[in-house]
Amino acid sequence: MENEYKEELFTKRVRAGKRTYFFDVKATRSERDFYITITESKRVGDEEYEKHKIFLYKEDFEKFLGALEETVGFVQTELLEKPPVPLVVQEVS
């Protein structure tokens, strides 16, 4: 499938432990259009990598970004910022 796409216009690499994420902007063969690929590359051995890729087309950028921001916001405000739930200890008489 990637053979039908021609030119990489921009790339950003994010290293995160055994994983590396690549954000690439690529031009279509006609070079009149573009899209983003997000690739997760995970080391699974000494020299082996497992890759997962998402193709994101420009007509979906706004929806994708909105969903990503909402999801990250939920984690930050509802899961990370909440104080720990207090343990209730009952004394036995």
N, CA, C and O of each residue as an XYZ file, in Angstrom:
372
protein
N       0.824     -1.192      0.000
C       0.000      0.000      0.000
C       0.870      1.259      0.000
O       0.531      2.231     -0.675
N       1.985      1.266      0.741
C       2.813      2.454      0.816
C       3.495      2.770     -0.502
O       3.903      3.912     -0.715
N       3.633      1.805     -1.386
C       4.287      2.050     -2.663
C       3.534      3.065     -3.511
O       4.116      3.692     -4.396
N       2.239      3.228     -3.244
C       1.477      4.169     -4.048
C       1.653      5.606     -3.564
O       1.147      6.531     -4.200
N       2.351      5.810     -2.467
C       2.595      7.143     -1.939
C       4.047      7.508     -2.171
O       4.931      6.654     -2.096
N       4.292      8.776     -2.451
C       5.585      9.157     -2.989
C       6.516      9.845     -2.008
O       7.614      9.347     -1.761
N       6.125     10.944     -1.457
C       7.079     11.824     -0.810
C       6.759     12.061      0.657
O       5.606     12.290      1.020
N       7.786     12.004      1.498
C       7.652     12.342      2.908
C       7.993     13.816      3.068
O       9.094     14.241      2.718
N       7.052     14.598      3.595
C       7.227     16.043      3.703
C       7.748     16.481      5.063
O       8.408     17.514      5.179
N       7.450     15.690      6.094
C       7.817     16.053      7.463
C       7.811     14.791      8.293
O       7.010     13.890      8.045
N       8.698     14.709      9.281
C       8.673     13.577     10.203
C       9.085     14.035     11.590
O       9.943     14.904     11.741
N       8.469     13.444     12.593
C       8.780     13.718     13.997
C       8.850     12.375     14.708
O       7.930     11.564     14.605
N       9.949     12.141     15.434
C      10.130     10.878     16.156
C      10.030     11.145     17.652
O      10.584     12.119     18.162
N       9.305     10.256     18.353
C       9.168     10.341     19.802
C       9.604      9.001     20.376
O       8.984      7.974     20.101
N      10.666      9.009     21.171
C      11.135      7.778     21.815
C      10.478      7.650     23.185
O      10.389      8.618     23.941
N      10.022      6.441     23.490
C       9.343      6.186     24.762
C       9.667      4.765     25.213
O       8.894      3.842     24.954
N      10.800      4.582     25.883
C      11.205      3.251     26.332
C      11.499      2.346     25.155
O      12.306      2.680     24.287
N      10.836      1.187     25.129
C      11.029      0.232     24.032
C      10.225      0.604     22.794
O      10.329     -0.050     21.756
N       9.427      1.652     22.909
C       8.594      2.075     21.783
C       9.141      3.366     21.182
O       9.714      4.208     21.873
N       8.947      3.490     19.888
C       9.227      4.741     19.191
C       8.010      5.051     18.341
O       7.485      4.180     17.647
N       7.569      6.295     18.400
C       6.429      6.736     17.605
C       6.942      7.667     16.510
O       7.775      8.537     16.762
N       6.441      7.476     15.302
C       6.794      8.323     14.170
C       5.532      9.009     13.668
O       4.516      8.358     13.420
N       5.603     10.312     13.522
C       4.521     11.106     12.952
C       5.051     11.634     11.626
O       5.959     12.466     11.606
N       4.493     11.160     10.525
C       4.990     11.518      9.197
C       3.891     12.168      8.370
O       2.746     11.716      8.370
N       4.250     13.226      7.673
C       3.357     13.833      6.687
C       3.879     13.402      5.331
O       5.048     13.606      5.008
N       2.998     12.801      4.539
C       3.401     12.283      3.231
C       2.501     12.836      2.140
O       1.325     13.123      2.365
N       3.075     12.977      0.963
C       2.317     13.409     -0.210
C       1.842     12.177     -0.964
O       2.504     11.139     -0.971
N       0.693     12.310     -1.592
C       0.220     11.233     -2.457
C       1.051     11.228     -3.731
O       1.840     12.142     -3.972
N       0.872     10.218     -4.524
C       1.627     10.082     -5.770
C       1.481     11.324     -6.652
O       2.450     11.781     -7.260
N       0.280     11.858     -6.714
C       0.050     13.046     -7.550
C       0.643     14.306     -6.928
O       0.757     15.337     -7.591
N       1.019     14.221     -5.658
C       1.565     15.340     -4.886
C       0.575     16.483     -4.726
O       0.963     17.595     -4.364
N      -0.682     16.223     -4.988
C      -1.719     17.241     -4.820
C      -2.430     17.103     -3.485
O      -3.220     17.964     -3.099
N      -2.152     16.036     -2.799
C      -2.824     15.778     -1.536
C      -1.810     15.231     -0.550
O      -0.694     14.870     -0.926
N      -2.202     15.171      0.712
C      -1.295     14.679      1.740
C      -2.086     13.976      2.831
O      -3.312     14.072      2.886
N      -1.379     13.279      3.688
C      -1.975     12.549      4.796
C      -0.894     12.370      5.857
O       0.285     12.622      5.605
N      -1.303     11.937      7.033
C      -0.383     11.685      8.143
C      -0.379     10.192      8.428
O      -1.424      9.543      8.398
N       0.798      9.654      8.703
C       0.869      8.300      9.246
C       1.427      8.408     10.654
O       2.359      9.169     10.914
N       0.843      7.639     11.553
C       1.345      7.520     12.918
C       1.758      6.070     13.065
O       0.935      5.164     12.935
N       3.037      5.854     13.337
C       3.574      4.501     13.429
C       4.132      4.268     14.816
O       4.916      5.069     15.324
N       3.723      3.166     15.426
C       4.326      2.716     16.674
C       5.273      1.586     16.307
O       4.866      0.607     15.682
N       6.524      1.718     16.692
C       7.523      0.681     16.458
C       7.997      0.204     17.823
O       8.516      0.989     18.617
N       7.817     -1.079     18.092
C       8.139     -1.627     19.408
C       9.174     -2.722     19.252
O       9.001     -3.646     18.457
N      10.249     -2.615     20.012
C      11.283     -3.641     19.983
C      10.756     -4.881     20.700
O      10.311     -4.798     21.845
N      10.806     -6.028     20.027
C      10.315     -7.276     20.611
C      11.420     -8.313     20.754
O      11.159     -9.430     21.201
N      12.600     -7.980     20.399
C      13.761     -8.854     20.533
C      15.001     -8.012     20.388
O      14.939     -6.784     20.454
N      16.128     -8.666     20.190
C      17.365     -7.909     20.020
C      17.356     -7.084     18.742
O      17.838     -5.951     18.724
N      16.808     -7.653     17.671
C      16.828     -6.952     16.386
C      15.480     -6.952     15.682
O      15.396     -6.577     14.512
N      14.427     -7.366     16.375
C      13.105     -7.433     15.756
C      12.222     -6.304     16.270
O      12.290     -5.910     17.434
N      11.394     -5.800     15.365
C      10.469     -4.733     15.709
C       9.073     -5.105     15.237
O       8.896     -5.700     14.174
N       8.091     -4.746     16.042
C       6.683     -4.913     15.689
C       6.159     -3.517     15.381
O       6.374     -2.590     16.162
N       5.477     -3.356     14.255
C       5.006     -2.030     13.865
C       3.495     -2.010     13.690
O       2.895     -2.952     13.173
N       2.905     -0.920     14.130
C       1.480     -0.664     13.929
C       1.353      0.729     13.337
O       2.032      1.662     13.767
N       0.489      0.863     12.358
C       0.407      2.125     11.633
C      -1.039      2.573     11.476
O      -1.935      1.766     11.230
N      -1.246      3.880     11.626
C      -2.542      4.518     11.386
C      -2.357      5.517     10.248
O      -1.419      6.313     10.265
N      -3.243      5.476      9.270
C      -3.252      6.465      8.192
C      -4.355      7.463      8.517
O      -5.504      7.075      8.731
N      -4.015      8.723      8.553
C      -4.972      9.762      8.906
C      -5.057     10.766      7.754
O      -4.079     11.436      7.421
N      -6.235     10.854      7.161
C      -6.433     11.711      5.999
C      -6.931     13.085      6.432
O      -7.616     13.212      7.447
N      -6.587     14.110      5.661
C      -6.812     15.497      6.074
C      -8.267     15.800      6.419
O      -8.527     16.641      7.279
N      -9.211     15.143      5.776
C     -10.619     15.403      6.095
C     -11.001     14.893      7.488
O     -12.064     15.237      8.004
N     -10.138     14.077      8.094
C     -10.411     13.536      9.425
C      -9.562     14.177     10.521
O      -9.730     13.834     11.691
N      -8.656     15.097     10.180
C      -7.746     15.689     11.167
C      -8.494     16.280     12.355
O      -8.168     15.981     13.504
N      -9.493     17.114     12.088
C     -10.198     17.817     13.154
C     -10.904     16.844     14.101
O     -10.820     16.997     15.319
N     -11.593     15.856     13.555
C     -12.292     14.868     14.387
C     -11.301     14.051     15.212
O     -11.518     13.812     16.400
N     -10.223     13.628     14.578
C      -9.210     12.821     15.256
C      -8.572     13.618     16.394
O      -8.448     13.119     17.512
N      -8.172     14.851     16.107
C      -7.540     15.692     17.112
C      -8.496     15.977     18.264
O      -8.090     15.957     19.426
N      -9.760     16.243     17.951
C     -10.754     16.477     18.996
C     -10.920     15.272     19.907
O     -10.975     15.417     21.128
N     -10.999     14.089     19.322
C     -11.148     12.866     20.119
C      -9.896     12.604     20.948
O      -9.994     12.185     22.101
N      -8.724     12.846     20.373
C      -7.474     12.649     21.106
C      -7.368     13.625     22.277
O      -7.009     13.224     23.384
N      -7.677     14.899     22.043
C      -7.636     15.897     23.117
C      -8.627     15.557     24.223
O      -8.305     15.687     25.404
N      -9.821     15.124     23.854
C     -10.830     14.760     24.852
C     -10.377     13.560     25.673
O     -10.561     13.531     26.890
N      -9.790     12.580     25.017
C      -9.326     11.376     25.702
C      -8.173     11.686     26.650
O      -8.175     11.238     27.797
N      -7.193     12.447     26.182
C      -6.061     12.826     27.033
C      -6.552     13.702     28.183
O      -6.102     13.542     29.318
N      -7.462     14.619     27.903
C      -8.033     15.464     28.950
C      -8.734     14.654     30.022
O      -8.603     14.949     31.210
N      -9.478     13.635     29.616
C     -10.151     12.766     30.579
C      -9.137     12.089     31.492
O      -9.306     12.071     32.711
N      -8.093     11.537     30.903
C      -7.067     10.861     31.706
C      -6.425     11.852     32.671
O      -6.234     11.537     33.846
N      -6.090     13.046     32.186
C      -5.420     14.033     33.028
C      -6.302     14.539     34.154
O      -5.828     14.696     35.279
N      -7.576     14.799     33.881
C      -8.439     15.383     34.903
C      -9.174     14.356     35.749
O      -9.407     14.583     36.936
N      -9.536     13.246     35.159
C     -10.337     12.268     35.890
C      -9.517     11.147     36.509
O      -9.940     10.554     37.502
N      -8.380     10.849     35.957
C      -7.612      9.710     36.458
C      -6.314     10.126     37.142
O      -5.946      9.543     38.162
N      -5.622     11.113     36.607
C      -4.330     11.495     37.177
C      -4.444     12.564     38.253
O      -3.660     12.558     39.201
N      -5.389     13.472     38.135
C      -5.486     14.596     39.058
C      -6.359     14.308     40.277
O      -6.372     15.081     41.235
N      -7.076     13.213     40.235
C      -7.949     12.902     41.363
C      -7.115     12.459     42.554
O      -6.147     11.715     42.398
N      -7.490     12.917     43.744
C      -6.798     12.398     44.928
C      -7.145     10.926     45.101
O      -8.212     10.484     44.675
N      -6.257     10.172     45.718
C      -6.554      8.753     45.917
C      -7.816      8.573     46.757
O      -8.100      9.368     47.652
N      -8.545      7.544     46.462
C      -9.754      7.229     47.225
C      -9.311      6.762     48.607
O      -8.528      5.820     48.726
N      -9.817      7.430     49.665
C      -9.380      7.042     51.013
C      -9.879      5.651     51.378
O     -10.985      5.243     51.022
N      -9.043      4.959     52.082
C      -9.413      3.638     52.578
C     -10.227      3.809     53.841
O      -9.856      4.591     54.716
N     -11.305      3.108     53.948
C     -12.138      3.171     55.145
C     -11.799      1.961     55.995
O     -12.005      0.814     55.597
N     -11.278      2.247     57.166
C     -10.910      1.164     58.080
C     -11.868      1.215     59.255
O     -11.995      2.241     59.923
N     -12.537      0.109     59.498
C     -13.462      0.045     60.627
C     -12.794     -0.698     61.768
O     -12.211     -1.768     61.597
N     -12.902     -0.085     62.944
C     -12.336     -0.745     64.115
C     -13.320     -1.785     64.619
O     -14.533     -1.579     64.630
N     -12.765     -2.885     65.027
C     -13.594     -3.949     65.591
C     -13.534     -3.820     67.100
O     -12.450     -3.785     67.682
N     -14.740     -3.745     67.761
C     -14.740     -3.601     69.211
C     -14.770     -4.931     69.897
O     -14.774     -4.991     71.126
